[in-house]
Amino acid sequence: MNVLSRARTFVRPLWSHGRGPVLLFVALGWLLTLGTRYVFPALFPYLRTELGLDLTTLGALYTLLWATYALGQFPAGFVADVFSVRRTLTYSALLSAVAVLVVVLVTSFELLVVAMVLFGATSALYGPARFTIMSRIYPEYAGTAIGLTQASGQLGNMLLPVVSGIIATQFLWQAGFLYIIPLFLIAATGIWFVTPPPVSTEDSDSELATDMSLRDIVTATFSPLALLLTAVLSLAVFIIQGLTAFYPTYLVEIKGFSTPTAATVFALLFASATVVQPLAGTLQDRVGTRRALMIMASVLVVSLPVITLTTTFVGVLAATLLLGGIFGTTPIALTHLTKSFPDEISGSGLGLVRTVYFLIASTGSSVVGSMADRGLFNESFFLLSALAVVILVATLFINRLTDGRHEGSTS
C-alpha cells in the first residue's frame, strides 16, 4: 500500500486539471519521433541491399538527417511562437507520417535523400514545442513532466528499432516503417484534441515574436544564464553523441564482447536513460537545478573512467547503468532554460539554443571516432569524462546567473 500511495502521490498532480492526456499524447509523439530516427540505422542493411549503397553513403545520409534536424530547431521554435504549440506539435506528427510514407515508397537513392531530409525537417518541429507546452501547463512540475517526455523518447529508442527489425525480417523492409504511420496519426489526433488552444493575445501589451527582429530574439535569448546552460547542453549532448555512436564498437573491440552481447548492453544504456530522465526531472523539482545537475555530472565523471578500467562483465554492466546519468542532464538544463525565456519568444529562443548546441554536439562522434582510429579508444572516454568535469564546474555558477523570479522554482 505504501508503494501504491507514493505512486498516486506522484501521478495525481501530473494528471490533474486535464493535463494528463496532454502529457500522454505529447510523450507518444516524442516516442515515435525519436524512435523512428533509430529505425533508420536498424534497417540500413535492407536499404543497402535494395539500393546498392555502401556504408559511407549511408553514414552520410544519417548525418544529413541529424543536421537537418539541428538546423530546423530555430525555425521550429519560431513557428511554435507564431502559430501556437498545439498546431506545431500536431502538424509535426502529421508531416512526419508523410515523411515515413515517402521512405516506404523509396525506389532510388535520390528519393531516399529527400525522405531523410523531409523526416529531419518535420521531426524538428516537435523539438522546442514539447518543452514549451510542458513548462506552460506544469509550472510547478515542469522538470518531472519534461523528464517523462524525454524518457518516452528513450523508450522509443529501445522499442521501435527492435520491432521494425522483426517486422522487416518477417515481411518486407517497407513494413518496418509502414506500421509507424498510423501511430503518428493517432498521436497527431490526440494532441489536437487534448492540448489547450492558444490564449488570445489581442488584449495583451506583450511583444510577439513576429514583432521582433532576429537580432532582438538573439539578444533576448542569449543572456548570461542562457549562454551557460547552452554550454552545459553542448557538452552533455557532445558526450551522448560520442558515447552512443561507438559504445557497441568499443565493447566489441576493446572489451572483447560478442556483437549480440554488446547490442544488449547498449540497449541497457537506453533502459537506464528511460529511468534516469524522469527521476532527474523530479530531482530538479525537489532540490533545484544546480544540485540536480551536480549529481548527474558527478555520476558521469566517475562512470566513464570505470568503463575503461573494469575488466569484468558485471563491472561493465554496472558502469553502463551509471552512464545513464548523462541523459539526466538534458531535461534538467532544458527545463531551467525554457523557464528563463520571456513567454513571447520561448519557442524561438529554445529553438535557437537547440540549433547551436546540436550543431556543436554533432562533432562528438567524429572526435571519438578519429581518436579510436588512432588507437586512443580508452583515451576518448577519459576526454568525455573531462568534459563532464567542466559541466560540474559550470553548474556552480547557475544560481548566480538566475534572477530572483526563477530562483524559487528552479534553483
Secondary structure by P-SEA (a helix, b strand, c coil): caaaaaaaaaacccccccaaaaaaaaaaaaaaaaaaaaccccaaaaaaaaccccaaaaaaaaaaaaaaaaaaaaaaaaaaaaacaaaaaaaaaaaaaaaaaaaaacccaaaaaaaaaaaaaaaaaaaaaaaaaaaaaccccaaaaaaaaaaaaaaaaacaaaaaaaaaaacccccccccaaaaaaaaaaaaaaccccccccccccccccccccaaaaaaacccaaaaaaaaaaaaaaaaaaaaaacaaaaaaacccccaaaaaaaaaaaaaaaaaaaaaaaaaaacccaaaaaaaaaaaaacaaaaaaccccaaaaaaaaaaaaaaaaaaaaaaaaaaaaccccaaaaaaaaaaaaaaaaacaaaaaaaaaaaacaaaaaaaaaaaaaaaaaaaacccccccccccccccc
